Amino acid sequence: VQLVESGGGLVQAGESLTLSCAASGSIFSINAMGWYRQAPGKERESVAAITSRGSTNYADSVKGRFTISRDNAKNTVYLQMNSLKPEDTAVYYCNAMVWTTGLINSWGQGTQVTVSS
């Protein structure tokens, strides 16, 4: 199973970005999917998560600005990020609980998001 992220980049404060993460491989189904981020010198933290039925939760720091969604037919999860702030600068990682021959906790390679002030 592979998770491949895309959509990171350099933006100015107040602008928007959309991250995508597509899962591929021998996949039977995917349970929860989510996004994490890790800023320099800080621990990795959960940003947003979505269940297979579409229930979502968000970190307090991104509520009202970020929206997570998924396309189950494409095994893809998205993160729409609006009103970006310099403190959102981090490497963003996709995560998915994937059923293959067993349940696997899969991670993407990460995509850099940099927000300038």
C-alpha positions in Angstrom: 0.0 0.0 0.0 1.3 3.5 -0.9 0.0 6.9 0.0 1.1 9.7 -2.3 0.5 13.3 -1.3 0.4 16.3 -3.5 -0.5 20.0 -3.4 2.0 21.5 -1.0 3.9 24.7 -1.7 4.7 28.2 -0.7 1.9 30.7 -0.2 1.3 34.0 1.6 -0.6 34.4 4.8 -4.4 34.4 4.1 -4.1 32.3 0.9 -5.4 28.8 0.4 -4.0 25.4 -0.6 -5.5 22.0 -1.2 -3.6 18.8 -0.3 -4.5 15.5 -1.9 -3.5 12.0 -0.9 -4.2 8.9 -3.0 -3.8 5.4 -1.7 -2.9 2.6 -4.1 -2.0 -1.0 -3.9 -3.8 -4.1 -2.8 -6.6 -2.4 -0.9 -9.8 -4.0 0.3 -11.1 -1.0 2.1 -9.9 2.1 4.1 -11.2 3.0 7.5 -10.2 6.4 8.9 -8.0 8.7 6.9 -6.3 11.8 8.2 -3.7 14.5 8.0 -0.9 15.2 10.4 1.8 17.9 10.4 5.2 18.4 11.9 6.9 21.7 12.2 10.6 22.0 12.7 11.5 21.2 16.3 8.0 20.1 17.2 6.2 16.8 17.5 3.9 15.5 14.8 0.3 16.5 15.5 -3.1 15.5 14.2 -4.7 18.1 12.0 -7.9 16.5 10.8 -9.4 13.1 10.4 -12.4 11.5 8.6 -14.1 8.2 9.0 -15.2 6.0 6.1 -18.7 7.3 6.7 -17.6 10.9 6.6 -17.5 11.9 10.2 -14.8 14.5 10.8 -12.8 16.1 13.6 -10.2 18.8 13.6 -7.5 20.2 15.8 -8.7 23.4 17.5 -6.0 25.4 15.7 -7.5 24.7 12.3 -11.2 24.6 13.0 -13.2 26.9 10.7 -10.2 27.2 8.3 -9.5 23.6 7.1 -11.8 21.1 5.6 -11.1 17.4 5.2 -13.0 15.3 2.7 -12.6 12.0 0.9 -13.5 10.2 -2.2 -13.9 6.5 -1.4 -14.2 5.5 -5.0 -10.7 7.0 -5.6 -9.2 6.0 -2.2 -8.3 9.7 -1.9 -8.4 12.2 1.0 -8.2 15.9 0.6 -7.4 18.8 2.9 -8.7 22.2 1.9 -6.7 24.9 3.8 -8.0 28.4 3.9 -6.8 31.6 5.6 -3.4 30.0 6.1 -1.2 31.4 8.8 2.6 31.3 9.2 2.1 28.9 12.1 0.6 26.4 9.7 4.0 26.0 8.1 5.0 22.3 8.4 5.4 19.0 6.6 2.0 17.5 6.2 1.6 13.8 6.2 -1.3 11.7 5.1 -2.4 8.7 7.2 -4.8 5.9 6.5 -5.9 2.7 8.2 -6.0 0.3 5.3 -7.4 -3.2 5.1 -5.3 -5.4 2.9 -4.4 -8.9 4.1 -4.7 -7.2 7.5 -5.2 -3.8 9.0 -2.2 -1.5 8.1 -1.5 1.9 9.5 -0.1 3.6 6.4 1.8 6.9 6.0 2.6 9.1 3.1 6.0 10.6 2.5 5.0 14.2 3.5 4.5 17.4 1.6 5.9 20.8 2.6 3.6 23.7 3.2 5.2 27.0 3.8 3.2 30.1 4.7 5.0 33.4 4.5 3.9 36.5 6.5 
